[in-house]
């Protein structure tokens, strides 16, 4: 464990009060939002930031566009980003700093998606909204930007990594070639089966088993869909033809092993995959760059891998 990780975990353990998932949903979301400025860094300046709204399967979907080069006219790729938070917490603001970092570091426009959250909106609401937003980006983002979109990158962290994988599978199954790359950051890929890392890192390392079980029950009440590939992408029967991937896992994360298994499934199907297995660090580190200086360096390295994959 990195010393800075231990310092952060000790600080979190010393906090008094109920655990996040013991709070009512509204209070949980507020507490999560309040924690961000304490452990993350301020968002970097991006030339153009604009809030948008598009029609979705369950009503309007809020999006946030970050364009670091609004005066450019050459064709560009664009990132569609889905935030993490167990399908229950998180929003455009909670991941604003990271979305800005992606736009600035990749020099690409980023569209962040504010999909519907559980428990008010259970599976498949988040997946449906994410797919609808991605299809909108494929069909309409060029007009909004004023320049051609040559391809999309789907990217998400944790639950958002799940949604990126699901969208990539959905669009490939529909015959779409719009996605050039999937970037899965410590993703949830299997809500049904147990993996060694679930037990090895189930307590005291930020994402705990109690929270994981809560999020599963909120998103899929009664666990009726856990083997559906749109919920657990590791239950897909065919991975051939999916876009190349960058998969990042954290050594001390309960989700570590299922992320690696998903990467192996992609590789076995002939999909080009770059795996980053980050040592000594915990789940969620890309949104903890204020408390974990190493996370800033790891963000740069991940984005270098994304750039390499795109070439």
Backbone bond lengths (Angstrom), bond angles and torsions (degrees), N, CA, C in turn:
res aa  C-N    CA-C-N  psi(-1)  N-CA   C-N-CA  omega(-1)  CA-C   N-CA-C  phi
1 X - - - 1.464 - - 1.526 109.71 -
2 X 1.311 117.06 131.46 1.459 120.39 177.42 1.528 109.65 -65.15
3 X 1.349 117.41 141.99 1.470 119.36 179.77 1.521 113.15 -55.11
4 X 1.328 117.96 -38.70 1.463 120.02 -179.17 1.528 111.58 -66.38
5 X 1.342 116.14 -30.54 1.463 120.30 176.37 1.521 109.90 -67.93
6 X 1.340 116.31 -43.90 1.466 119.58 178.73 1.522 110.84 -61.55
7 X 1.315 117.54 -40.94 1.462 120.82 178.75 1.519 110.81 -60.28
8 X 1.327 116.67 -44.82 1.457 120.52 179.16 1.524 111.48 -64.14
9 X 1.332 116.87 -45.72 1.465 119.62 -178.80 1.524 111.50 -64.79
10 X 1.339 116.98 -37.67 1.469 120.00 176.96 1.524 110.25 -63.86
11 X 1.326 116.66 -39.86 1.460 120.71 178.46 1.531 110.55 -63.24
12 X 1.341 115.56 -43.77 1.457 119.41 -179.64 1.532 111.02 -65.09
13 X 1.340 116.28 -40.17 1.465 120.35 -178.81 1.524 111.89 -65.84
14 X 1.329 116.03 -27.44 1.467 120.07 -178.08 1.524 112.83 -80.63
15 X 1.325 116.93 -10.76 1.455 120.26 -179.44 1.533 110.23 -68.91
16 X 1.311 116.51 134.38 1.454 121.00 177.60 1.530 110.18 -88.63
17 X 1.318 114.86 160.77 1.455 119.50 178.02 1.514 112.17 110.15
18 X 1.328 116.82 173.49 1.465 121.29 -177.36 1.514 112.06 -69.80
19 X 1.323 115.30 157.37 1.456 119.96 174.49 1.523 109.53 -68.23
20 X 1.324 114.80 156.12 1.457 120.47 -175.19 1.523 111.65 -53.47
21 X 1.353 116.44 -47.49 1.465 119.06 -174.32 1.518 113.21 -77.59
22 X 1.342 118.15 -1.56 1.458 120.93 174.07 1.523 111.62 -90.09
23 X 1.325 116.71 -6.25 1.460 121.13 -179.84 1.525 110.68 -85.29
24 X 1.321 117.84 154.82 1.467 119.47 167.93 1.526 109.83 -57.09
25 X 1.325 116.52 153.87 1.462 120.14 -170.90 1.525 112.41 -55.87
26 X 1.328 117.23 -45.36 1.466 119.65 -178.33 1.520 111.10 -62.35
27 X 1.329 117.06 -40.84 1.460 120.63 178.97 1.533 111.09 -69.80
28 X 1.320 116.69 -36.47 1.458 120.74 177.05 1.528 110.62 -59.37
29 X 1.326 115.53 -46.51 1.465 119.91 -179.23 1.526 110.74 -64.76
30 X 1.328 116.47 -39.20 1.471 119.56 179.06 1.526 110.89 -66.43
31 X 1.333 116.91 -40.61 1.466 120.24 179.54 1.525 110.80 -66.06
32 X 1.326 116.95 -39.70 1.467 120.76 177.44 1.524 110.16 -63.74
33 X 1.319 116.69 -41.71 1.464 120.28 179.38 1.523 111.00 -64.65
34 X 1.334 117.19 -37.56 1.461 120.89 -179.47 1.520 112.15 -70.40
35 X 1.322 116.73 -28.21 1.462 120.50 -178.15 1.524 112.13 -72.14
36 X 1.339 117.40 -29.85 1.451 121.06 -175.53 1.516 114.36 -53.95
37 X 1.346 119.20 -53.71 1.464 119.80 -178.15 1.523 113.77 -62.55
38 X 1.340 117.38 -19.61 1.466 120.70 -178.97 1.524 110.87 -77.68
39 X 1.332 117.39 -37.19 1.469 119.78 -172.95 1.528 113.63 -112.49
40 X 1.331 117.59 -10.75 1.459 120.09 179.68 1.521 109.73 -102.30
41 X 1.314 116.62 -179.53 1.459 122.09 178.00 1.526 108.78 -107.00
42 X 1.343 117.68 157.06 1.462 119.01 176.04 1.524 110.82 -61.18
43 X 1.313 116.33 146.67 1.456 120.55 179.86 1.522 112.04 -67.44
44 X 1.317 115.80 141.01 1.452 120.51 179.06 1.521 110.54 -76.42
45 X 1.321 115.17 155.97 1.460 119.63 177.49 1.529 110.31 -67.37
46 X 1.308 116.10 135.82 1.460 123.27 173.20 1.527 106.88 -126.73
47 X 1.313 116.63 137.54 1.470 120.73 -170.56 1.527 112.82 -54.60
48 X 1.325 116.26 -42.71 1.466 119.72 -178.51 1.524 109.21 -132.51
49 X 1.317 116.46 123.70 1.461 122.82 173.99 1.516 106.80 -129.12
50 X 1.326 116.14 124.87 1.473 119.81 -174.17 1.524 109.99 -142.43
51 X 1.316 116.16 130.39 1.454 121.53 174.44 1.527 109.75 -84.72
52 X 1.332 114.92 134.80 1.461 122.08 -176.63 1.523 109.23 -127.77
53 X 1.309 116.11 167.44 1.457 121.93 174.30 1.516 108.15 -143.12
54 X 1.335 115.05 133.03 1.460 119.89 -179.57 1.531 109.32 -129.31
55 X 1.324 118.29 156.89 1.466 119.82 175.69 1.529 110.62 -67.48
56 X 1.312 115.61 140.14 1.459 120.74 177.08 1.510 111.42 -132.12
57 X 1.321 117.56 176.59 1.464 120.83 -176.74 1.520 113.66 -67.57
58 X 1.345 116.70 -19.84 1.462 119.26 179.15 1.510 112.44 -123.42
59 X 1.311 117.39 22.55 1.458 121.80 -176.37 1.520 110.34 121.79
60 X 1.314 117.13 -169.44 1.454 121.45 -178.05 1.528 111.30 -67.40
61 X 1.332 115.48 140.72 1.461 122.48 175.29 1.525 107.49 -110.00
62 X 1.328 116.65 124.31 1.465 120.77 176.22 1.525 109.22 -81.46
63 X 1.314 114.62 135.02 1.458 122.22 176.23 1.523 108.29 -126.09
64 X 1.328 116.38 158.48 1.465 120.59 171.52 1.520 108.34 -130.45
65 X 1.309 115.52 123.29 1.455 122.78 -179.14 1.515 110.09 -97.23
66 X 1.335 115.76 128.36 1.459 123.09 173.81 1.530 106.78 -117.37
67 X 1.304 117.03 117.44 1.464 120.48 -179.32 1.531 109.05 -124.54
68 X 1.330 117.44 107.49 1.468 119.55 -177.67 1.524 113.76 -76.05
69 X 1.334 117.55 -14.80 1.469 120.98 -176.94 1.529 110.25 -134.40
70 X 1.334 117.82 63.54 1.471 119.60 -173.86 1.527 113.78 -66.72
71 X 1.320 117.76 -17.49 1.465 119.42 179.99 1.529 112.10 -88.53
72 X 1.322 117.19 -5.93 1.465 120.06 -177.45 1.519 110.38 -69.89
73 X 1.323 115.27 154.93 1.467 120.19 178.52 1.522 112.32 -124.79
74 X 1.333 117.30 -14.10 1.466 120.34 -179.05 1.526 110.54 -71.13
75 X 1.338 117.81 152.42 1.468 120.10 176.12 1.523 111.73 -55.01
76 X 1.299 116.98 149.02 1.455 121.67 -177.79 1.517 109.58 -142.75
77 X 1.304 116.36 155.85 1.456 120.34 164.57 1.527 108.00 -85.02
78 X 1.314 116.41 166.61 1.464 121.38 178.13 1.522 108.74 -140.14
79 X 1.324 115.32 148.91 1.461 122.86 179.06 1.520 109.05 -100.15
80 X 1.322 116.92 130.98 1.464 121.59 168.88 1.523 106.21 -104.80
81 X 1.339 116.39 119.75 1.468 121.19 -172.23 1.523 110.97 -114.21
82 X 1.343 115.08 131.87 1.470 123.01 178.20 1.528 107.94 -116.10
83 X 1.335 116.67 121.98 1.460 120.48 -175.20 1.524 111.77 -74.79
84 X 1.323 115.07 157.35 1.455 121.74 174.10 1.518 111.46 -87.38
85 X 1.347 114.87 -178.06 1.458 121.07 -179.56 1.512 113.32 132.67
86 X 1.320 117.00 24.26 1.456 119.92 174.05 1.514 114.45 67.96
87 X 1.328 118.29 19.08 1.470 124.19 -176.64 1.534 111.99 68.94
88 X 1.353 117.38 5.24 1.466 121.97 -173.12 1.530 111.54 -120.87
89 X 1.311 118.15 -39.75 1.461 122.75 -177.10 1.526 109.31 -121.13
90 X 1.320 115.33 171.12 1.457 120.11 -178.09 1.518 111.54 93.81
91 X 1.340 114.79 154.13 1.458 120.66 179.98 1.528 108.61 -165.04
92 X 1.310 116.73 -166.64 1.460 120.06 -179.53 1.526 111.29 -61.87
93 X 1.332 117.46 -36.59 1.457 120.37 -177.54 1.523 112.57 -74.42
94 X 1.330 117.51 -37.72 1.465 120.10 -176.87 1.524 111.82 -62.73
95 X 1.332 116.85 -28.55 1.460 121.13 -177.73 1.533 111.97 -115.77
96 X 1.323 115.45 18.81 1.456 119.65 -179.81 1.529 111.46 -61.98
97 X 1.316 117.58 -42.51 1.466 120.37 -178.83 1.526 111.21 -62.13
98 X 1.327 116.41 -42.94 1.469 118.95 -178.86 1.522 111.16 -70.46
99 X 1.330 117.94 -38.95 1.465 120.09 177.62 1.527 110.58 -61.86
100 X 1.328 117.06 -40.95 1.459 120.86 176.17 1.533 110.65 -62.42
101 X 1.312 115.56 -40.06 1.477 120.21 179.59 1.516 110.50 -63.05
102 X 1.327 117.15 -41.37 1.460 120.39 177.79 1.525 111.10 -62.81
103 X 1.331 116.16 -47.08 1.461 119.68 -178.23 1.518 110.80 -61.20
104 X 1.325 115.92 -45.51 1.467 120.28 -178.08 1.523 111.80 -69.55
105 X 1.332 116.66 -42.86 1.463 120.22 -175.61 1.513 113.87 -74.11
106 X 1.330 116.82 -35.27 1.460 120.83 -179.67 1.528 112.20 -91.10
107 X 1.328 116.01 -12.48 1.474 122.39 -174.69 1.526 109.91 53.83
108 X 1.327 114.41 46.45 1.463 121.66 179.62 1.523 108.82 -134.61
109 X 1.322 117.94 149.15 1.458 119.28 172.38 1.527 110.56 -66.41
110 X 1.312 115.44 144.59 1.464 123.15 179.56 1.525 108.12 -124.57
111 X 1.317 115.51 133.32 1.463 122.14 172.16 1.531 107.53 -112.51
112 X 1.330 117.12 112.89 1.464 121.63 176.81 1.524 109.14 -92.60
113 X 1.332 116.06 140.48 1.466 122.85 -170.99 1.524 110.40 -111.48
114 X 1.311 116.91 125.63 1.463 122.16 176.96 1.524 109.02 -99.12
115 X 1.328 116.20 73.54 1.462 121.67 -177.78 1.530 110.93 -69.27
116 X 1.329 115.53 161.15 1.466 120.75 178.86 1.532 110.47 -65.39
117 X 1.333 115.04 144.54 1.460 121.55 -175.74 1.527 111.76 -107.64
118 X 1.331 114.63 149.35 1.457 122.38 169.96 1.541 107.81 -81.91
119 X 1.321 118.62 161.48 1.465 127.71 2.40 1.531 114.14 -82.72
120 X 1.336 117.45 -8.13 1.457 118.93 -179.90 1.526 111.04 -61.17
121 X 1.324 115.60 -34.63 1.467 121.34 -177.58 1.529 107.97 -129.91
122 X 1.309 115.83 97.13 1.459 121.05 -176.06 1.531 110.66 -80.56
123 X 1.330 115.08 175.73 1.462 121.89 175.89 1.522 109.70 -50.74
124 X 1.336 118.38 135.95 1.469 128.55 8.79 1.527 114.58 -102.36
125 X 1.341 118.39 30.19 1.465 119.81 -172.40 1.520 112.27 -57.29
126 X 1.338 117.90 -48.15 1.467 120.25 -177.64 1.521 110.65 -63.44
127 X 1.325 116.62 -42.63 1.466 120.32 179.16 1.527 110.81 -65.35
128 X 1.317 117.28 -41.38 1.462 120.38 -179.27 1.531 111.16 -65.12
129 X 1.340 116.87 -43.46 1.464 120.12 179.02 1.525 111.24 -64.92
130 X 1.328 116.15 -40.69 1.463 120.21 -179.26 1.524 110.99 -64.61
131 X 1.324 116.11 -41.53 1.463 120.30 177.18 1.527 110.47 -64.49
132 X 1.327 117.12 -44.20 1.462 120.51 -179.44 1.525 111.21 -62.63
133 X 1.322 116.78 -41.03 1.465 120.20 179.84 1.525 111.04 -66.76
134 X 1.319 116.44 -38.52 1.457 119.96 179.26 1.521 111.18 -67.93
135 X 1.327 116.68 -40.45 1.452 119.73 177.03 1.525 110.79 -65.25
136 X 1.334 116.40 -37.47 1.470 119.40 175.20 1.529 110.45 -60.75
137 X 1.338 116.07 -43.85 1.465 119.20 179.18 1.524 111.02 -60.99
138 X 1.331 116.66 -41.10 1.469 120.11 179.28 1.522 111.34 -64.23
139 X 1.327 116.47 -34.87 1.468 120.45 -173.41 1.530 114.03 -93.27
140 X 1.344 117.48 -30.11 1.467 119.56 -166.73 1.528 115.05 -128.34
141 X 1.318 118.52 -14.20 1.464 118.82 -173.53 1.526 111.92 -64.78
142 X 1.317 117.17 -33.85 1.471 119.52 179.13 1.528 110.83 -57.64
143 X 1.314 116.46 -42.44 1.467 120.29 178.48 1.521 110.28 -63.01
144 X 1.341 116.87 -42.27 1.464 120.58 -178.84 1.520 111.27 -65.27
145 X 1.331 116.70 -37.14 1.465 121.29 -177.87 1.521 112.48 -83.06
146 X 1.303 116.25 -25.27 1.455 119.87 -175.62 1.511 113.42 79.52
147 X 1.328 116.98 21.86 1.461 120.85 175.29 1.525 108.80 -155.92
148 X 1.298 115.70 158.47 1.461 121.94 -174.08 1.526 111.00 -67.23
149 X 1.330 115.46 141.58 1.468 122.19 172.15 1.520 107.68 -101.28
150 X 1.327 116.83 116.24 1.461 120.64 -177.49 1.519 112.90 -86.11
151 X 1.336 118.55 -14.58 1.454 121.85 179.06 1.508 110.40 173.78
152 X 1.333 116.45 160.17 1.452 122.43 -178.67 1.524 111.25 -110.70
153 X 1.322 114.69 150.02 1.459 123.08 170.40 1.521 106.26 -115.65
154 X 1.321 118.23 121.14 1.461 120.07 174.64 1.519 108.16 -94.84
155 X 1.321 116.17 133.23 1.460 121.24 -172.63 1.514 109.30 -144.00
156 X 1.332 116.70 138.72 1.453 120.10 175.64 1.508 110.89 -161.45
157 X 1.326 115.28 158.11 1.464 121.17 178.58 1.521 109.35 -114.01
158 X 1.323 116.48 135.43 1.459 123.35 176.52 1.532 110.83 59.44
159 X 1.348 118.72 -116.23 1.464 119.30 175.51 1.521 110.36 -59.57
160 X 1.326 117.14 -33.56 1.456 120.21 175.89 1.513 112.62 -66.26
161 X 1.334 116.77 -31.41 1.466 120.29 173.92 1.515 110.89 -66.11
162 X 1.326 116.10 -38.16 1.462 120.40 172.95 1.522 110.27 -57.56
163 X 1.324 116.63 -47.32 1.466 120.46 -177.24 1.522 111.52 -66.34
164 X 1.341 117.58 -36.41 1.464 119.92 176.57 1.522 110.68 -62.77
165 X 1.341 116.81 -43.21 1.464 120.35 178.62 1.526 110.95 -64.81
166 X 1.333 116.72 -41.85 1.467 120.80 -179.96 1.526 110.79 -64.37
167 X 1.320 117.14 -44.54 1.470 120.35 179.46 1.524 110.45 -62.39
168 X 1.328 116.64 -41.67 1.468 119.52 178.52 1.525 110.50 -60.86
169 X 1.333 117.30 -42.24 1.466 120.40 177.91 1.528 110.93 -66.36
170 X 1.330 117.10 -44.87 1.461 120.59 -178.08 1.527 111.76 -61.02
171 X 1.313 116.39 -45.70 1.458 119.36 -175.68 1.527 111.09 -72.10
172 X 1.334 116.71 -35.68 1.460 118.87 176.00 1.527 110.33 -64.80
173 X 1.335 117.19 -40.77 1.469 120.68 179.65 1.530 111.29 -63.76
174 X 1.346 115.95 -28.98 1.463 120.07 179.12 1.521 112.39 -85.00
175 X 1.330 116.52 0.45 1.458 120.15 178.44 1.513 114.48 87.33
176 X 1.335 117.65 6.67 1.462 120.91 -179.14 1.526 110.74 -76.36
177 X 1.310 116.04 140.27 1.462 122.85 174.38 1.526 110.45 -112.08
178 X 1.319 117.16 20.64 1.466 120.88 -174.24 1.521 112.93 -69.60
179 X 1.347 117.63 -26.99 1.465 120.63 -174.72 1.520 110.13 -93.51
180 X 1.324 115.33 122.31 1.463 121.13 178.45 1.521 113.04 -90.97
181 X 1.334 117.19 -25.05 1.465 120.67 -173.32 1.519 109.16 -159.12
182 X 1.345 115.90 142.96 1.463 121.22 171.80 1.531 107.96 -115.27
183 X 1.320 116.04 130.84 1.462 122.27 -178.64 1.523 107.13 -117.37
184 X 1.324 115.51 107.40 1.461 122.24 -171.63 1.524 108.27 -110.21
185 X 1.322 116.43 110.00 1.456 122.96 -173.96 1.523 109.43 -102.84
186 X 1.316 116.55 113.24 1.473 124.54 -172.31 1.528 110.86 33.67
187 X 1.358 116.44 63.53 1.465 120.01 -170.60 1.527 113.84 -80.32
188 X 1.322 115.06 152.39 1.469 122.69 164.73 1.526 106.51 -82.01
189 X 1.319 117.49 120.46 1.464 119.27 -179.79 1.526 113.51 -123.31
190 X 1.334 117.87 -11.28 1.469 119.79 -175.65 1.522 108.63 -150.48
191 X 1.332 116.49 107.12 1.460 120.68 179.56 1.521 112.50 -93.68
192 X 1.339 116.95 6.76 1.461 120.61 -174.50 1.526 113.39 -107.27
193 X 1.317 116.88 -43.10 1.464 120.26 -169.00 1.519 112.11 -103.88
194 X 1.333 114.53 160.41 1.461 122.34 -179.75 1.522 109.42 -95.61
195 X 1.334 116.17 140.25 1.461 122.67 177.00 1.525 108.91 -125.66
196 X 1.338 118.21 152.28 1.468 119.96 -177.19 1.522 113.75 -53.03
197 X 1.330 117.50 -38.98 1.467 118.77 -177.71 1.523 112.12 -66.42
198 X 1.336 118.36 -23.06 1.461 120.19 177.13 1.525 110.28 -59.82
199 X 1.321 116.23 -41.80 1.463 120.31 -179.71 1.525 111.93 -81.88
200 X 1.322 116.38 -40.03 1.462 120.39 -175.55 1.524 112.24 -63.09
201 X 1.330 116.79 -31.10 1.468 120.04 -175.01 1.526 111.42 -126.03
202 X 1.337 115.46 36.22 1.465 119.88 -172.59 1.521 113.39 -81.63
203 X 1.330 118.45 -14.40 1.456 120.91 -176.09 1.526 109.92 -135.39
204 X 1.329 115.32 140.61 1.452 121.14 168.15 1.510 116.66 74.52
205 X 1.338 117.71 15.36 1.469 119.74 -178.23 1.531 110.63 -131.47
206 X 1.317 114.54 44.24 1.467 125.00 175.02 1.525 112.78 79.96
207 X 1.327 118.52 -67.40 1.465 120.13 177.29 1.519 107.92 -92.61
208 X 1.332 116.71 113.97 1.464 120.73 -175.39 1.527 110.64 -109.80
209 X 1.332 114.11 161.28 1.464 119.46 -177.20 1.533 111.65 -57.64
210 X 1.312 116.91 -39.17 1.467 119.75 -179.57 1.525 110.72 -58.02
211 X 1.306 116.60 -43.26 1.464 120.49 178.93 1.526 111.06 -67.82
212 X 1.343 116.49 -41.52 1.458 119.65 179.76 1.523 110.74 -59.84
213 X 1.333 117.06 -43.50 1.462 120.38 -179.78 1.533 110.54 -66.36
214 X 1.320 116.64 -39.29 1.460 120.11 177.85 1.524 110.59 -60.57
215 X 1.324 116.48 -47.55 1.467 120.34 -177.66 1.530 111.17 -64.47
216 X 1.333 116.96 -39.33 1.461 119.58 177.54 1.526 111.09 -60.77
217 X 1.342 116.14 -45.89 1.465 120.14 -178.40 1.524 111.49 -66.20
218 X 1.339 116.26 -34.61 1.464 119.26 -179.39 1.519 111.32 -69.72
219 X 1.332 116.75 -42.47 1.464 120.56 -175.80 1.528 112.02 -79.58
220 X 1.325 116.87 -33.04 1.470 121.01 -178.34 1.520 109.26 -131.69
221 X 1.331 118.10 74.87 1.466 120.68 -177.99 1.524 111.94 -55.45
222 X 1.324 115.10 130.68 1.452 119.84 -178.86 1.514 113.73 80.13
223 X 1.330 116.73 0.22 1.476 122.44 179.55 1.538 111.25 50.94
224 X 1.317 116.42 44.43 1.465 121.07 -175.65 1.519 113.25 -84.22
225 X 1.329 116.82 -15.25 1.469 120.15 -172.81 1.520 113.30 -121.53
226 X 1.323 118.04 16.41 1.461 119.65 -168.36 1.523 113.54 -63.85
227 X 1.330 118.04 -20.88 1.462 119.80 177.96 1.530 112.39 -101.37
228 X 1.308 116.72 8.97 1.460 121.00 175.17 1.528 108.24 -77.97
229 X 1.324 119.81 126.26 1.466 120.61 -178.46 1.521 114.41 -59.51
230 X 1.327 117.87 -22.01 1.466 119.37 177.58 1.529 111.17 -77.67
231 X 1.318 116.83 -10.26 1.463 122.25 172.79 1.528 109.55 -106.32
232 X 1.309 116.48 -46.77 1.469 123.39 179.77 1.519 108.34 -119.60
233 X 1.326 118.87 91.54 1.469 119.99 -173.97 1.524 114.52 -60.27
234 X 1.343 117.25 -15.64 1.467 118.81 176.62 1.521 112.82 -73.49
235 X 1.334 117.96 -3.24 1.464 120.34 174.87 1.525 112.19 -96.18
236 X 1.312 117.67 6.94 1.461 119.76 173.48 1.523 109.49 -63.02
237 X 1.308 116.60 148.89 1.464 120.57 -179.16 1.522 112.79 -97.22
238 X 1.321 117.39 -12.70 1.464 119.98 -177.48 1.526 108.88 -147.30
239 X 1.328 116.13 121.99 1.462 121.45 179.81 1.528 111.77 -108.36
240 X 1.316 116.79 -2.30 1.465 120.23 -179.77 1.521 109.71 -63.89
241 X 1.317 115.65 141.66 1.445 120.68 177.12 1.514 115.18 83.58
242 X 1.347 117.52 -0.41 1.460 119.26 175.69 1.526 109.65 -73.93
243 X 1.319 117.53 156.01 1.465 119.40 -179.12 1.523 111.68 -68.03
244 X 1.326 116.88 155.83 1.469 120.58 175.01 1.526 110.82 -53.21
245 X 1.330 115.22 160.32 1.466 119.14 -173.07 1.523 111.48 -138.31
246 X 1.321 114.43 147.47 1.462 123.48 161.68 1.520 105.34 -113.39
247 X 1.330 116.44 120.66 1.466 121.92 -177.49 1.521 108.23 -118.44
248 X 1.334 116.24 124.77 1.464 121.66 179.43 1.522 108.85 -115.18
249 X 1.332 115.56 130.54 1.462 121.06 173.63 1.518 108.39 -127.31
250 X 1.334 116.15 159.10 1.455 122.65 179.25 1.524 109.09 -114.86
251 X 1.315 116.63 135.11 1.462 121.55 -173.58 1.526 112.47 -56.19
252 X 1.335 118.53 -39.17 1.460 122.26 -173.05 1.532 112.72 -100.32
253 X 1.302 115.97 26.07 1.462 123.20 -176.75 1.523 109.56 -103.29
254 X 1.336 119.12 133.01 1.468 119.51 173.98 1.526 112.66 -56.03
255 X 1.325 117.86 -28.69 1.464 121.61 -178.03 1.525 113.01 -83.42
256 X 1.315 117.58 0.99 1.469 122.27 -174.90 1.520 112.52 -50.89
257 X 1.332 116.83 -52.87 1.460 120.22 -170.71 1.523 112.38 -70.55
258 X 1.335 118.14 -40.65 1.463 118.95 -178.38 1.531 110.99 -67.52
259 X 1.332 117.00 -29.00 1.460 119.36 174.07 1.514 112.07 -65.61
260 X 1.333 116.01 -42.64 1.464 119.85 178.52 1.526 111.47 -67.23
261 X 1.323 117.50 -38.85 1.465 120.13 179.06 1.528 109.91 -63.28
262 X 1.326 116.80 -39.22 1.469 118.99 178.40 1.529 110.49 -64.61
263 X 1.319 116.34 -41.87 1.466 119.68 177.06 1.523 110.68 -60.22
264 X 1.329 116.66 -40.88 1.471 120.16 179.03 1.529 111.13 -64.59
265 X 1.332 117.46 -38.70 1.468 120.38 177.54 1.524 110.49 -61.24
266 X 1.322 116.19 -43.23 1.463 119.84 178.55 1.526 110.56 -62.69
267 X 1.318 116.76 -46.60 1.466 120.75 -179.72 1.522 111.20 -59.47
268 X 1.339 116.15 -43.66 1.456 120.29 -178.13 1.523 111.91 -63.10
269 X 1.326 116.87 -24.33 1.467 121.27 178.87 1.525 111.88 -90.74
270 X 1.326 116.15 4.57 1.456 119.63 178.27 1.513 114.90 87.28
271 X 1.325 116.76 12.49 1.468 120.85 179.20 1.532 108.68 -84.16
272 X 1.323 118.88 128.18 1.475 120.05 176.35 1.533 110.25 -64.14
273 X 1.323 116.68 129.04 1.461 121.53 -176.76 1.520 109.72 -136.04
274 X 1.313 116.40 133.24 1.461 122.99 168.44 1.515 107.83 -108.85
275 X 1.338 117.09 121.49 1.461 121.93 -179.82 1.523 109.27 -105.76
276 X 1.320 114.75 132.97 1.462 121.21 170.54 1.531 107.23 -115.82
277 X 1.322 116.77 116.01 1.464 122.95 178.91 1.524 106.64 -109.78
278 X 1.334 116.00 95.73 1.460 121.02 -169.49 1.527 110.84 -83.21
279 X 1.320 115.98 122.85 1.465 122.66 -173.50 1.529 111.77 -80.68
280 X 1.342 114.69 143.18 1.455 121.10 168.04 1.511 115.92 71.96
281 X 1.347 117.30 15.72 1.460 119.05 -173.02 1.523 109.99 -132.01
282 X 1.329 115.80 165.58 1.458 122.23 -167.85 1.525 112.06 -111.75
283 X 1.312 114.54 168.78 1.463 122.60 176.16 1.528 110.42 -56.31
284 X 1.328 115.74 139.47 1.452 120.45 173.32 1.509 115.51 86.75
285 X 1.332 117.87 10.33 1.466 119.25 -169.26 1.522 114.20 -64.74
286 X 1.328 119.04 -25.72 1.469 118.97 179.91 1.529 112.13 -64.63
287 X 1.330 117.37 -21.85 1.466 121.31 177.63 1.527 112.16 -101.88
288 X 1.338 116.22 17.18 1.469 121.58 180.00 1.527 110.86 -125.93
289 X 1.321 116.46 30.60 1.460 119.49 -172.86 1.522 113.05 -68.84
290 X 1.335 117.64 -18.47 1.453 119.80 175.11 1.515 112.27 -73.59
291 X 1.335 116.56 -35.30 1.458 121.41 -178.72 1.526 112.50 -93.20
292 X 1.321 116.80 -23.50 1.467 121.56 -176.27 1.529 109.09 -122.09
293 X 1.330 117.84 91.15 1.472 119.53 -178.90 1.521 113.78 -55.52
294 X 1.335 117.60 -32.68 1.462 120.09 179.30 1.528 111.23 -61.01
295 X 1.323 117.07 -29.21 1.461 120.35 -178.25 1.524 111.77 -63.30
296 X 1.320 118.37 -29.66 1.459 120.24 177.44 1.516 110.76 -65.81
297 X 1.335 115.76 -43.21 1.469 120.05 177.09 1.527 110.62 -64.79
298 X 1.315 117.23 -40.50 1.460 120.33 179.57 1.526 111.36 -66.34
299 X 1.319 116.97 -31.44 1.467 120.45 175.90 1.525 110.24 -64.92
300 X 1.324 116.45 -44.65 1.472 120.34 176.96 1.523 111.29 -59.61
301 X 1.329 116.36 -42.29 1.465 120.32 -177.64 1.524 110.99 -68.46
302 X 1.321 116.69 -39.04 1.470 119.58 177.23 1.520 110.62 -62.33
303 X 1.317 116.50 -43.92 1.454 119.46 -178.42 1.529 111.24 -68.59
304 X 1.318 117.71 -31.23 1.472 120.02 173.70 1.520 110.36 -63.45
305 X 1.332 117.30 -38.17 1.467 120.91 177.14 1.526 111.17 -67.40
306 X 1.322 116.80 -37.10 1.466 120.21 177.12 1.524 109.98 -63.18
307 X 1.316 116.32 -46.23 1.469 119.95 179.09 1.523 110.73 -60.71
308 X 1.339 116.55 -42.09 1.457 119.85 179.80 1.516 111.18 -64.50
309 X 1.334 116.49 -40.10 1.473 120.35 179.93 1.517 111.31 -64.30
310 X 1.320 117.04 -32.12 1.460 120.78 -177.90 1.526 112.54 -76.91
311 X 1.317 116.47 -15.20 1.473 119.18 178.95 1.517 111.62 -99.30
